[in-house]
Amino acid sequence: MGKLTIFQFATHLITKYLSSMTSSDLIDFRKRFKLTKKAAAFILGCDRTTIFNYETEKTPIPKYIALAVSAFAMGLPPYGEKLK
């Protein structure tokens, strides 16, 4: 994919992952933001084991996780919280 700005990466996530997010996409997201499975799980509102299951393709990645990844990449806070 090459070097992208954070905004370009987030736009890429939104357009691509709303159809389907793959395990390698989730791994790329974690690596790009230097997140452990535990940190990614906290940010995405799930358990570390769930992240492991997504990344090992034991569980399909739901659209709401893809949306949360995109929102995080764009710097959006959870709904109802104010932008900083």
Buried (B, 14 or more C-beta within 10 A) or exposed (E): EEEEEEEEBBBBBBEBBEEEBBBEBBBBBBEBBEBEBEBBBBBBEBEBEBBEBBBEEEBEBEEEBBBBBBBBBBEEEEEEEEEE
